[in-house]
Amino acid sequence: MSRSTVLRLVDALPEPEVAAPRVVGVDEYATRKGRHYGTVLVDIDTRRPIDLLPDREASSLTAWLADRPGVEVVCRDRAPFFADGAAAGAPQAVQVADRWHLWHNLSEAAERAVAQHRHCLRALVPAAPDPELEPTAEEKPSSSPWPTGHRFAERTRAKHATIHALLAAGHSKRSVARQLGMSQNTVLRFSRAETPEGLFVGQWQNRASVLDEYKTYLDDRWSEGCTNAWKLWEEIVPLGYKGSYQRVRAYLHKKRTSPQPVTARPPSPRKVAGWILSRPETLTEPEQLQLKTVRTHCPELDALTRHVRSFAVMLTERQGERLPDWLDAVRQDDLPSLHTLAAGIDRDRAAVVAGLTLPWNSGAVEGHVNRIKILKRQMFGRASFSLLRKRVLLYR
């Protein structure tokens, strides 16, 4: 038989009979990532998918739950459309926010908080040795505003030497101008300057650059290991920088080509956040010492570590009754990223407390979402919702 006949027969197969679910897990899946999403529903007791919805609208979930009044628990992530759909379709059910998603949200907030206090990470870098008190002749900076090797500067120095040599040989200024093809005013200006550097005064000295007030930020990001000129230009534009990308690239090129002392780089905010989010006993001794140093030099990161570890104990030991005290403690510290997280948790407090107390979670649902991705890729070119739904429900 042809493949079209096979697909037609598969589509004609009866759907499996499932018992009325008591605990339902709900999550989204993508038929086209970023464009179109559907909803998968799983019986948490049997860990089997029981239905597939073509969208993720709250109204679709409400209608599905309304036809199944025996649902007692709804496991979900913190998406508002699932929360509204579950509240309207199964008001008698207990909504449980998944613990993994709660920890993931806390991880993102912790990394943002560390990034906001990245200057504290410099305490982990040993101080550079003091330079020599009296630099050698080769190391003494030139008083000229033009660096050695600059095309304009070298040409000006050569003209200055030639003009003064001719004048010293007894030639008049008019004769020098005629021999060199210059105007008399130019020869006069060169003759009055004792050194070539005197001709540069007022041209480029003390000229302010639109990049000046952002150089400190660029230096900090450079010391952290970010050397991509385009990325740094994108970072300072929201801060008010009005100049061009080429100016940023030129400044970083000068830093890249100029000799710099080899110094250690501070750890990235992501690495420090990883230390804070890890169990203390799993950290190596150097990592524990570095984290202790950071906490000593930054009260905000010390408070962040205490809040993260307190939440971890509350999550692993299912102490959901401690959540209100944890939220109050978070609001007392200057940690804006955690304040945003606390506000979101407060809006969904009942489900979060249930997630930190009850044994239910959305692990089985996440597994089926991954399986749907495989089935969807196998059906490329023949994809339709009806066929995808039949394969998900019949797959064993």
N, C-alpha and C positions, 0 to 999 in steps of 0.2 A: 504494500500500500504506500501511498505517497505521504510525505511529511505533513501535508495539509490535512490529510485524513486522520493521521495520528493526533494532531492538535485538536481537530474537531471531536474526536472520541474522548480525549482527555477533558475537554471542556464540557462534554456531556456526562461525565462521571458524577454520581450523586455526592453531595457534600457529606463529610463524616458527621455522625450524630455525637453531640457532646452534651454532658450533663450541665445543669444550670450552675454557673460558677459562683463561688462564694468569695474568693479573693481574686481580683482582676488586676493585672499589670498593663499599663498603657504607655506607649511611647510613639515617637514619630519615626518615619523612614522616608528616604528621599527617592522619588522616581526621577527627578532631575535636580541635582544638588543646587541649592540656592534659588530654584525657580518653583518647584512643585513638590509637595510633601503629602504623605498619607499617614494613617494611624494604624498601628498593629495592637491587638489586644490578646493577652496571654492569660491562661488559667494558671495562677501561681502554684496551686496545689498539685496539679498534674504536670506543670511546666510545658504545656502544649499550646500552640496558637489556636485561638477559637474564632477569630474574625479579622478581616482586613478592611479598612475604610479608605475610600478614595481621596480623602482630604484630612486636614487636621483642625477643622473648625469645631468650636465648642458646641454648636448646634447638632453636629453629627454624633458626637459622643453623648450628648444629652439624650438624643432619640434612642441610641443603642442601649444605654443604661436603663432608660424608662421601660423598655420591653423586657428587662430582666430584674425584677424587684428583689430577687434574692441576694444581690451583691451586698456584701458586708464591709469589704475593704477594697480601696482603690489605691494601688501603688503607682506613683508617677514621679516625674521630675518636677521642677518648679516653674514650668511653663504656665503662663496665666490662662491660656485657652483650655488646657486640660483641667486646671483647677476650677474654672467656671463651669465647664461641661459636667464635671463630676458632681459639683454642688447642685446643679440644676437637675441632672438626671437621676442621681442617687443621693438625695439629702440624708438618708438614713445611714449611709456608708461612712466609714472612717477613712479620711484621706491620709496617706503616708508618703512623705517626701523621702526620696531615695537618699541614703546616707552617702553613697559615692559622690553624687552630685553636690551634696552639701560640702564635703571635703574638697571637691574640685573648686567650688566657689571660694572657699577659704584660701586655697592655694593661690588662686589668681589675685585675691586681695592682698595676701602677704607679699607676693612678688612686687606688686605695685607700691606697697609701703616701703619695702627695702629700696626700690629704685628712687623713691622720693628722698631718701636719706643716704644716697650713695656717697656723699662726702664723708660719712662716718667710716666708710670702708678703708679710707686712707690710713687709718690707725694700724692696719695690718701690714703696711709697707714700711720697711726700715728707712730711716732718714738718710738722704744722700750725703756723702762726705762733703765737708766745707771746701770750697775752692781755695786755691792759693791766695794769700793776702796780696802778693805783688806779682801780677802776671808778667811773663816774659815779653820781649819786644815783639815777637811774632804773634802773641796772644792779645796784645793791647788793641782795643778797638780803635778804628780809624775815626777821626773827627769829621770825615766827609759824609754827607748825607747819601752819597752814591757809593755803592759797594764796589770793591776792586773787581775789575773784569766787566763792569757795565759798559756797553758800547758807547754811550754818550759821554760817560765820565772819562774813558780812555782817550777819546777823540779830543775832548777839551784839554786834558792834560798835555797831549802831544802838541796842540796848537799853542798852549801857554809856553811850553819849553822852547818851541821854534821862534816865537815872537821875541822872547826875552834874549835868546841867543843872538838874533839879528840886531837887536837894539844894543846889546853889549859889544857887538863888533863894529858899531859906529854908524849903522844905517838909521836914517830918519824914519819916523812913523809913516810918512807918505810913501817912502820907498818900500817899507815892509808891506804896506797895504797893496802896493802895485805888484810886488813879487808874489804875494800869497793870494791875490785875487779877493781881498777883503775890503770892506769899507773902513774909512779912517776911524769912525766911531768904534767899530769892533776892535781895531788894533789899540785904540786908546783905552778901552775897557780892559783888555787883556794886560796892557802894560801897567795899569794901576793896581792890578791884583798881585800881591806878593806871592801867593800860593794859588794853585788851581781851585782849592776848596773855597776860596773867597768868591769865586764865580758862581758857586752853587747856592749860596745863601739866598733864601727867599723863594726858591723855585719849588723845592719839595719838602723843605724842613717844616716841621710843625703842621703839616697838612693832616687834618682829621680824616679818618676813614669810617664809613658806615659800619665796618666790621669790628671797630675797636671795642665797643661795649659787649660784643659777643665772643671775644677771643678767650676770655676766662672760661666760658662754658665749653668752647671748642678744645681748650687745653685739658680740661677735666675729662671730657669724653675721649680725647686722644690717650690720656694716661690710663683710661679704663680698657683700652684696646680697640676702640672704634676708630678706624682710619679711613672709612669710606666717605669721600667728600660729598657725594650725592645724598647719602643718608643724613649726614650732619647738616647739610643745607636744608633738607626737609624738616629737621628738628628745630632749627632756629627761626625758620619762617613764621611758625605760629607764635614765636616769642617776640615778633615785631621786626625782624630783619627785613629790610627793603632792598638790599643789594642783590647782585647777580650771583649765580652759582660759580662763575669763573673766578670771582674774587675769593670765594671760600676754597676753591681748588688750588689757587695760587698760594694761599696762606698755608694750606696743609702740605703742598709740595715743598715749600721752604722748610717746614718742620721735618719733612721726610728726608730731605737731602742734606740738611745741616747736621753736623756731628752732635749727637746727644749722648749723655752718660747712660750707661746700661743700668736700669733700675727695675726692681720687681714691680709687677702690676698688681693692684688690688683685685680680689676676686670679684666676679660679676655679681650683680644683684640676684640673678637666678640661682647661682651657686649658694649664696648666703641664705636665700629663701629655702633652698633645699635642706640646708643644715637645720633651719628653724623647724621645718615640717617633718624632719626625721625623728625617730625615736632616739633619745640621748645615748642609749647604750649601743646603738648601731654606728655612731660616729667614731672615727679614729681619734687617737689622742691629739694629733695636730689640729684636726677640725674642731674638737672640743675647746682647745686653747684659743683658736682663732675666734670662735663664736663667743667665748667668754670675753675676749678683748673688745669685740664689737659691742657687746651688751654693756661693758663698762664705760665705753666712750659715747654711747648714744642711748639716753633714757627711753626714747621712742621705740627703738628696736628691742630694748630689754622688755618693755611693756608688750610689744608685739609677740615676743617669744612666750611670755607668760600666758597670753590669751590663746595662742595657738595650742600650746600644750594642755591648757585647761579644756579647750574644746575637744582635743583628741581623747582625753580621758572620758569626757562626757559622751563622746560618740562610741568609743569601743566598749565602755561599760554600761551603755544604754541608760544614762542618767539624765533623761530629758527634762526632769523637774528642775534641773539647775540652769536651764536656758535663760529664764528671766534675769537671774543674777548675773549671768555671763554678759548679757546684752547691756545691763546697767554698768558693769565694769568697763566694757569696751567704750561706752560713750564718755567716760570720765578721762580718757587719754586722747592726746592729739594725734589721732590716726584716721585721717579722712577716708582712706580706702576701706577700713574696717567699719567706719560709720555708715558708709554706703551699703556694705553687706548686712549690717545690723538692721538698717531700715527695710531692706528687702525681706529679711527673715521675719521681722516684726509683722509685715503684711501677710505672711503665710505662717504665722506662729503655730497654729493648731496642727497643721500637717508636719511642720518641722519637729515639734515636740513628739508627735506620734512616731516619726521616723527615728528619733533618738531614743525611743522607749520600746516600741514593738519589734518583733523579730522579722517582720516582712521587709523585702527590698525588691528592687527592679532588676536584679542580676539576670534572671531568666529572660526578661524582655530584651535586654541588651544583647544577649546571645542570639535571639531570633532576628534582631535588627541586622546583625552581621550576616546571618544566613540569607536574609532577603537580598543583601547586596550581591551574594554569590549567584542566587537564582536570577536576579535581574541581569547580571552580566551574561549568563548563559542564554538568556532570551533576547539578546540584542538583535534588532531587525524584525523580531516577531513580538515585541513587547506590547502587551495590553493589560489593563488592570484586571480584567476577568481571568485571563490566563495566569497572571501572577498570583492572584488570590487563590485560584484552584491549586496551583503548585505548592503554595505555602501551607494550605490547609491539609493537602493530601500527602505531603512529603513526610517520610518516616526515616 
